[in-house]
Amino acid sequence: MIELQNVAMSYGGDDLLADMSLKIAPGSFHFLTGPSGAGKTTFLKLCYAELMPSSGRLTLFDQNVTAMGRDDIARLRGRVGVVHQDCQFLDHLSVAENVALPLTVSGRPIDAGELVELLAWVGLRAQADALPPQLSGGERQRAALARAVIQSPDILLADEPTGNLDWEMSLRLLKLLVEFNRMGKTVMIATHDLNLIRTAKQQVQTRVLRIANRRLQLAGADL
């Protein structure tokens, strides 16, 4: 599904990530950890081909993206949902319109019933007509999750989705991510919250990866 073979990523001639090899299987659940500045966000951007590796081979859905054109890569990205750390919205559009934006941009029809069902799944049905500035932090994160999965992606990547949430709201968001994984979808979450990882391990089989010293490591079972 996603495979990195000896991938490196450089900025200004300096390696941020080096010699990374990983194969992410369909339906798996991963956490990505590491200190601030280790390159977790960069790694996620590699996983959905927002960035191209400086060296090595990056394969997405059995296709070598380093040898593909921009349009073909864009089509592949439609199969990957991303919850960004900043979860920005268009403040003049309603929550429902923001969630449906990926469909609007891609020219795909919007099924009103499915949109309502999706908003209900993340607990935002009552906020469908609200504007983003009216949402709490937890509601914004759940709206970002709904927007990321509206095209029913095969992979969901989430960058510190609980970073600004209290524990109760973090657990609520984790529950949704676990439910999405149980639909047969692949999930990878970048986080520094070890308590979140420990809690997730009680609910779903997880693999914990750590970026340290520019390289990807399999974290121990002591987390």
N, C-alpha and C positions, 0 to 999 in steps of 0.2 A: 504493500500500500504506500508507504513512505520508506525509502531506503537511502541512506547516506553511506558512501564508500570513500574513506580517507578524505573527507571534506575539510577544507580550511576556509576561513573567512578573514580577510585582512582589511584594515582601514589605514590609509596613509602609509602603507608599507609595513605596518605592524600587525602581527597575527592576533586577532581577538579569540578566534577558535581555531584549533589545529587537530588534524588527524582524527576526525570524528567518523565513526562507523556505527550504524544503527539500522535495524530493520523493525519497522512498526507493523504489527500484524492487524488484520481486520478484526474489529470488535474488542480490541485491547484497551486498557485504561492505564495511563501513565501520569506520573507527576514528574515535574522538572524542577530541581532545586539548585541552589548555589547562592553565593554571596551577591550583594548588590554590585552591579557592574561586571558580573562574570560573563554575561552574554546570553542570558535566557531569552530576552526579547529577540535578539538577533537570530538565535537558534530557531525560534518559532517562525520568524520571517523566512528562513530558509525552508522550513517544512511546508510552507504554502507558496513558495517560489516568488515571494515579494522581493527577496534578495537572491542573487545567484552566487554560488561559492566561488572563491578565488581559485580554488583547485579542487580536484576530486570529482566524484560523480554523484549527482542527485537524481533520484528516480521517484516519480510520483505517479501512482496508479500504473506501474510497469512501463512508464515512458520516461526517457531521459530528458529532463527539462532543460538541461544545459545545451541541448542541441535543437531546441524548439523555438519557434517564432513567438512573438508577443501575443498574437490572437489565439494560438493553440494553448499557450500557458493560461490565458484568461479563461478559456473554456474549462480547463482542468480545475482552476481555482473555484469554479462554481460548485465543485464537489467538496469544498472545504469551508466550514464555517469558522469565523474568528470572532472572539470576544476580546476587543482591545482593552488595554489598561485604562485608557482615558474615556472610553465609551462615549464618544461625541455624538450628538444628535443635531438635527436641524430644528431650531427652537420655534420656527414659525409653523411647523407641521405637527399634527397630533401624534400621540404615541402610536396609534394604529398605523398612521401614514409612515412614520419612521420605521416601524417594524417591517412594513411591506416594501420599503424602499428598494431592497435588492431585486425584488420582482419588477418593480417599476423601471429600474435602470436597465434590466436585462430584457425588457419588453414582454415579460411573461404575464399572463392574466392573473388577477387577484381573485381568489375564491373567498367571498366575504364570510361564508360559514367556517371555512378552515382558519381564516384569520382570527375570528372570534374564539374558536376552539384553542388556538395557540396562545392567545392572550389569557384565556382561562387557565391553561396549563401552568403558566408562570405567575398566576394570581393577579393579573392586571386587567381583567375584563372591565371592571368598574372605571379604570383610568384610560380606556380606549380613546376618549375624546380630549383628554387632558393634554397640556403642552409640556414638553420635557422639563422646563424650569419648575413646574409644580410637583415633580416627583422627588421622593426621598432618595438617598444613596442606594438603598437596597432595591427600590423600584427601578431605578435607572439600570442597575446591573441585570435585573431580570428582563427588562426591556431589551437590553443589549443581547442577552441570551436568545430571546425570541427572534430578534432580527438575524442572529447568526444561524439559526436552524430553520428559518422559514423556507429555504430551498431544499430542505431535507438532505443535508450534506452527509457524506460518508464519514467525514472526519470533523471533529470539533476541537479547535485549539483555543485555550483561554489563558490570557496573560494576567496573572495576579487578580483574578475576578473577585476575590474576597478581601483585597488589600485594605479597603477603606470601610469595611463593614464590621458591625459588632458580631459576637459569636453566634447569637441566635439567627441572625440573617445569613451568616456564613453557612450555617448548617442547612438552612432552607435552600440556598443556592446549590450546595453540594448535593442535596437530595435530587434536585432537577438534573444535575449533571450525571448522577448515577442512573437515574431513570432513562436518560438519553442513551447511555451506554448499554443498558439492558435491552434496548431496541435493536442491538446489534451494531451500534455505531462505535467508532474509535474516538477516544477522548484523551487529550493531553492538557494538563493544567500546570502552568508555571506558578510556583508559589514559594514563599519563605516560611509558611505557616506549618510547622511540623505537627501541631495538634490536628489540623485539618487532614493531613495525610494519615495520621493514626486513626482518626475517626473513619475515614474512607476505607481503610483496610478492614474494618469490621463489617463493611457492607458489600464490598466488591473486591475481586482479585486485582491487585495493582502492581505495577512495576515502577520503582522509584529511580530516577536518573539524577545525577548531580554533575554540574559543570564546575570543575576546579582546575586551576592552572591551565586554562585554555582547552582542557580536554573533557570528554564525556565519560562518566564513570557510573557503574551500577551501584547504587547506594546499598548499604548493608541492611539487614533485617532488624536492626536495633532502633529504627526510627519509630 
